[in-house]
């Protein structure tokens, strides 16, 4: 029905037109008297047409090229678009009607689209969050109504992340001036570079502003988004001087080519090059602390043991402990445990000292090995027997069994007394080692001073009239360091003389004379004059005085080396003389034991003379005890008294005791067998002493223990090569085929090192050598590595285990030989040792002939190189020439 308004106008609205219409307006008569029936308008037409709509819509999102991500295609029914900043959005659509134009409306900005009939395409770049819509117009000029809004989310490229696993924030540089770096880098898409920015900070008394420098650490696979980087920074080329510091940090940049590479900067790290004077002073301070702790612990153990002895006497007088006595005993046991803990701490302190000395190459390899042996001596005190003693006492106190408690206390006190004796031994040997250490320190510092002066002299010699004044200033400051170090060395000579005097007065006197030598004053003067002339920029005079100082330093170094060699030779001769006397006594005792055995065999069973023979055997045993006392005293001076010597003497003593019992019981046959075994043990002990003397002479060290250096050095080098290749493999940056080939190669090489280690362990066992670090531990670690390699597995755990193998090798023989400093060793025959000794061992050597010949045959068949075979033959020939092996005449006498 048409509506009429107040003005008499008729209107009508047709809604939701979806088809074509024809329409007219008409009005019919209402009254019968009207003369017309209807008033009508002509027919009009309404034609319905479609607006343009998108029948198909595809959106392709292409990430930036640096991400190497594949394009993402999504249909128009997804109204959200997320992409990295810089991503290209390509829009392609098909309309229901031919199009005249189209626009991408992005955050109110219009971008025209390309039109191809019913199709349209367009693209834009994501720069920020927002939305876009598509506006279309067909060829009739009709537009799409209410375009759908699409939401845009711009994703930001994240900052790269870097984690520094190694080094620590503040470190001291070692003698190789190398910083081992292990960093883990991570980013969402990759890296452009990894750099280290550093500055060299000179000591405060050197007026020099640090300059910032950069170097790049290569990244083999920049697109690997999470990887470990291993790098070794060699600082030698920076010509650092003592007390210099390197302040550095890491800078990691990603590969964002849209917004520009983003950089992450780590915190600052510091690497300091300490001076030798500082290192030695710190080392000696730590030594003094260890000695104080050892001395105090020894006194504490002695006091605890005395209190336990008193408590043991009280237990004998009563049936059970009182409450107060139980508390006293608990306190004693706790004190013993505390002392055990102190021993563990001392062992760790000794290990730290060794690591410091090795890192900075403070001492010779022989001296480092002695420190290792000192640590082993302390470790041996922490025995399982002592811990069991403590546990047994706890159990006996709970059971309230006085007899068992007394036995447990007795055993504990014996162990404590042994600890006191071993600590005494530690202190005595440590004192001798410190004397050697002082000489080694002076030699090392003079050697370093001469090397530094040679480098400085070369630089001074290159100066001329046009040289920049700052160069002269820097050279003068470095030369002043030389003056101060030389002065410190001269002051140390008196302390070294005091430490050496107890062991060799002549060496001490030579040190004192060297300190007073006019050459010392002349050298100091030349160094100081070099400083003065450099400050005045007089290059000719500075070069002249520098050359004179260098020549004098080399003379002083030569004299110091002679003093050190003289000390080692003299103390070695003295110690060898003591061993020679013990050896003679053992050989004489062996002949006496042979005579007693012969007599015992000739006496009928149950003869009264067997009882008399027991007295003679007791006399021989008393003589053995005297020799054992001599060896105990020697063990307080040198490591050359090996456990094999101690076991041999102990076996001889036990067999003599059994022989005495058998003779007292008139058991002639049993006594003769025990006497035979006692003689055999004496001869084996003599052989062990002979070996120790030869090793002592070859090493030139009275405190002993230097062998197998070259073998271990070679193995350590091979292991280092294996470790380096394994590190590459573990990083997973190789093709699969290459990985398998490298795994097979590593397996072969690791097997060869394991074989060499086993041969070395066997050789050490045959020679009676002990204490070259944890060889068994190295072997076990290698076996685990071999298992992993056989399974074609190379994990971080495997790499860590290989690093531990190398560390243990280095611990076993710290810096075995300093390159370029190997001393030629001369082998000496055994004739020098036995010139005044007895005619020989007993006739049948207590089966020594069989033992020695079999040992030689085994050694020659063990596959040693030709040089080793020659050494083995010379060794056994020397024994034979000195009647150490049996002769036909001896054999006949024995029978």
Order of alpha helices (4+ residues) and beta strands (2+ residues): beta-beta-beta-beta-beta-beta-beta-beta-beta-beta-beta-beta-beta-beta-beta-beta-beta-beta-beta-beta-beta-beta-beta-beta-beta-alpha-alpha-alpha-alpha-alpha-alpha-alpha-alpha-alpha-alpha-alpha-alpha-alpha-alpha-alpha-alpha-alpha-alpha-alpha
